[in-house]
Amino acid sequence: MTSTSSKQSRVSFASLTENNLGTVRKLNSVLFPIKYSEKFYQDILAPEVEDFCKLVYYNDIPVGTISCRFENKDDQKVLYLMTMGILAPYRSRGLGSKALEQVLTAAASHKSKVDKVYLHVQVSNDDAKRFYEVNGFVQSSVHEGYYKKITPADAWVLEKQVN
């Protein structure tokens, strides 16, 4: 047991379960301008994505989420990063980078060999684009009209090869 007098901040990750899915829903409703479907929430509970869908805790407080799914694209096994967000008061503490690193490490060591990770970022979200670029992602294209119910509707597609 660590001493409580230490001021070291603790970052931890929890796998998603039926018991913490409500927390994920609440965080997503605050973090993202999109309402996710019931299928989305059932899919992120699937055992095969357990290493890629996490709740992010800061000193035992749930402050963010990350969720991914597998896809086959051009004969490659790819990981699609569907959502990643950290509550505003907890940003710039390295939490997003740690969550992303956790997923990239899992992808690199995954038994079914992931070739690359990709994601969409709304073209108005320069901060998110910069975050992913600092973490080794590169813009591969612009997906016009990607978002159906928010403006701007276009999204940058960012990707990173997995070693």
Summary of the structure (lengths in Angstrom):
residues: 163
radius of gyration: 15.9
end to end distance: 35.6
largest distance: 52.9
contacts: 438
relative contact order: 0.14
helix: 30%
strand: 33%
